[in-house]
Amino acid sequence: MSMLTPPGMGGKYRITGDRYPRMRRPRGRRRLAFAALGSAVVLGLVGWGTLQLIDVFSGGDGDTVRTARGSADCKRDQRHDENPRTGRTAGSPPKPAEITVNVYNATPRSGLAKDTADELKKRGFKIGKVGNAPSEYDKKIKAPGILLGAPGATKGAFNVLGTQLAGAKTKNDTRKGKDVDLIIGSGFKDLVKQKDADKALAALTEPTPAPSGSPCR
């Protein structure tokens, strides 16, 4: 019997030689670790799926919040673009009261320039000079009229004044002022009815729709 054999333990429990029995780590702990990891993964997937279902049945509240935030940003940007004196945003057309119109008559009809100027004044436009057209235009315009002004008037005053006279042509000259000439031609019958002109003016001042994908609406 070896000296390492405990007292009272003989036979198959006897330890002989210089080798010792290997002590193996219990397999139960490894299984518990894998089970815990698997449970964490399953819970994560279940939680993610639950959030997706909530978003679907609630109508996409997350998108609503993002849209509301984007709208607030758009309004804030719009306020920054406003002119503190006129209240207009950058790129919006001028108001009739901001446009000075010179009315000239290029037809043989007497008093046409004054009558037209008076009507435009009632509709909110400022009236400048009123009289007969210069010789270069007198009795030489077949269209209802010509809107004549500086290059900067093309996308502003011309569009607004054009809502009052159907079929008017536009032309730029070298003037530096912001006033616009309305030269009445032989094709002129009358200004557009005020209710129709107001509708056209309202459509002109509506904000341009935002591009697709933009939060600004």
C-alpha positions in Angstrom: 0.0 0.0 0.0 1.3 3.4 -0.9 1.9 6.0 1.7 -0.7 8.3 -0.1 -3.5 5.8 0.5 -5.8 7.2 3.2 -6.3 4.9 6.1 -9.2 2.5 5.7 -9.4 2.9 1.9 -7.9 0.0 0.1 -8.8 -1.9 -3.0 -10.0 0.2 -5.9 -9.5 3.4 -4.0 -5.9 2.8 -3.4 -3.6 5.4 -5.0 -0.3 4.0 -6.3 2.5 5.5 -8.3 3.2 9.2 -8.8 0.1 10.1 -10.9 -2.9 11.9 -9.4 -6.5 11.7 -10.6 -7.7 14.6 -12.9 -10.3 16.9 -11.4 -12.8 17.9 -14.2 -14.8 21.0 -14.1 -18.5 20.3 -13.7 -20.4 20.6 -17.0 -23.4 22.1 -15.4 -21.9 25.6 -15.1 -21.1 25.7 -18.8 -24.6 24.7 -19.7 -26.0 27.5 -17.4 -23.8 30.1 -19.1 -25.0 29.1 -22.6 -28.6 29.1 -21.4 -28.3 32.6 -19.9 -26.7 33.9 -23.1 -29.5 32.4 -25.2 -32.2 33.9 -23.0 -30.6 37.4 -23.4 -30.7 37.1 -27.2 -34.3 35.9 -27.2 -35.4 38.7 -24.9 -33.6 41.2 -27.1 -35.4 40.0 -30.2 -38.8 39.9 -28.5 -38.3 43.5 -27.3 -37.3 44.7 -30.8 -40.3 43.0 -32.3 -42.6 44.5 -29.7 -41.4 48.1 -30.5 -42.0 47.5 -34.2 -45.6 46.3 -33.5 -46.2 49.3 -31.3 -45.0 51.6 -34.0 -47.2 50.0 -36.7 -50.4 50.0 -34.6 -49.8 53.5 -33.3 -49.5 55.0 -36.8 -45.8 55.6 -36.6 -45.5 58.0 -33.7 -41.8 58.2 -34.2 -42.2 59.6 -37.7 -44.9 62.0 -36.4 -42.4 63.4 -33.8 -39.7 63.8 -36.4 -42.2 65.5 -38.8 -43.3 67.9 -36.1 -39.7 68.7 -35.2 -39.0 69.3 -38.9 -42.0 71.6 -39.3 -40.9 73.6 -36.3 -37.4 74.0 -37.9 -39.0 75.0 -41.2 -41.1 77.7 -39.5 -38.0 78.9 -37.6 -36.0 79.2 -40.8 -38.9 81.0 -42.5 -39.0 83.6 -39.7 -35.3 84.1 -40.2 -35.9 84.8 -43.9 -38.6 87.3 -43.3 -38.0 91.0 -44.1 -38.7 92.8 -40.8 -40.0 95.8 -42.7 -42.3 94.2 -45.2 -43.0 90.8 -43.5 -42.3 89.0 -46.7 -40.0 86.0 -47.0 -37.1 85.8 -49.4 -38.3 85.0 -52.9 -42.0 85.8 -52.2 -43.7 88.2 -54.6 -44.2 91.8 -53.5 -47.6 93.1 -52.4 -49.6 95.4 -54.7 -49.0 98.3 -52.3 -45.2 97.8 -52.8 -45.5 98.2 -56.6 -45.6 101.7 -58.3 -47.3 101.5 -61.7 -47.0 104.1 -64.4 -49.9 103.8 -66.8 -49.6 104.9 -70.4 -52.1 104.8 -73.2 -50.9 103.7 -76.6 -54.3 103.6 -78.2 -56.6 106.3 -79.8 -59.1 105.8 -77.0 -59.2 108.9 -74.8 -59.0 108.6 -71.0 -58.1 105.0 -71.0 -54.9 105.5 -69.0 -56.7 107.4 -66.2 -59.5 104.9 -65.9 -57.2 102.0 -65.8 -54.9 103.8 -63.2 -57.9 104.5 -61.0 -59.0 100.9 -61.0 -55.5 99.7 -60.2 -55.4 102.1 -57.3 -58.6 100.6 -55.9 -57.0 97.2 -56.1 -54.1 98.3 -53.9 -51.4 99.4 -56.4 -49.5 102.6 -56.1 -49.9 104.8 -59.1 -47.1 106.9 -60.6 -47.3 108.7 -63.9 -50.4 108.6 -66.0 -50.6 109.8 -69.7 -50.0 109.0 -73.3 -47.4 106.4 -74.3 -44.0 107.5 -75.6 -43.7 107.8 -79.4 -41.8 104.5 -79.8 -44.9 102.6 -78.4 -47.8 104.9 -79.3 -50.3 103.1 -81.6 -47.7 100.4 -82.2 -48.9 97.8 -79.6 -51.3 95.1 -80.8 -51.3 93.1 -77.5 -53.6 94.1 -74.6 -50.6 95.7 -73.0 -46.8 95.7 -72.2 -45.3 95.5 -68.8 -42.0 97.4 -68.9 -39.5 97.5 -66.1 -36.0 96.7 -64.8 -34.6 93.1 -65.1 -35.4 92.6 -61.4 -39.1 93.0 -62.0 -39.4 89.9 -64.1 -40.1 87.5 -61.2 -41.7 90.0 -58.9 -43.7 93.0 -60.0 -44.4 91.6 -63.5 -46.1 88.5 -62.0 -48.2 90.5 -59.6 -49.3 93.1 -62.1 -49.8 90.4 -64.7 -52.7 89.0 -62.6 -54.7 92.1 -63.4 -54.2 92.1 -67.2 -54.6 88.9 -69.3 -52.3 88.6 -72.3 -49.9 91.3 -71.3 -46.4 91.0 -72.7 -43.3 91.8 -70.6 -40.1 93.7 -71.6 -37.0 94.9 -69.7 -35.2 98.2 -70.0 -32.2 99.7 -68.4 -33.9 101.6 -65.6 -32.7 101.2 -62.1 -35.9 102.0 -60.3 -38.5 99.6 -59.1 -41.5 101.2 -60.8 -43.2 99.4 -63.6 -44.8 100.8 -66.8 -48.1 99.5 -68.0 -48.5 100.5 -71.6 -52.0 99.8 -72.8 -52.2 98.4 -76.4 -55.0 98.2 -79.0 -55.9 94.6 -77.8 -56.9 96.0 -74.4 -60.6 95.6 -73.5 -60.6 95.7 -69.7 -58.7 94.6 -66.6 -59.4 91.1 -65.3 -62.4 91.0 -63.0 -61.2 91.8 -59.5 -62.5 88.5 -57.9 -60.6 86.5 -60.6 -57.5 88.7 -60.2 -57.6 88.2 -56.4 -57.7 84.4 -56.9 -54.7 84.5 -59.2 -52.9 86.8 -56.8 -53.6 84.4 -53.9 -52.3 81.4 -55.9 -49.2 83.4 -56.7 -48.4 84.1 -53.1 -48.9 80.5 -51.9 -45.7 78.9 -50.6 -43.9 76.6 -53.0 -44.3 72.9 -52.0 -41.2 71.4 -50.4 -39.3 68.8 -52.4 -40.1 65.1 -51.8 -38.4 63.8 -48.6 -38.1 67.2 -47.1 -39.8 67.8 -43.6 -40.9 71.2 -44.8 -44.6 71.0 -46.1 
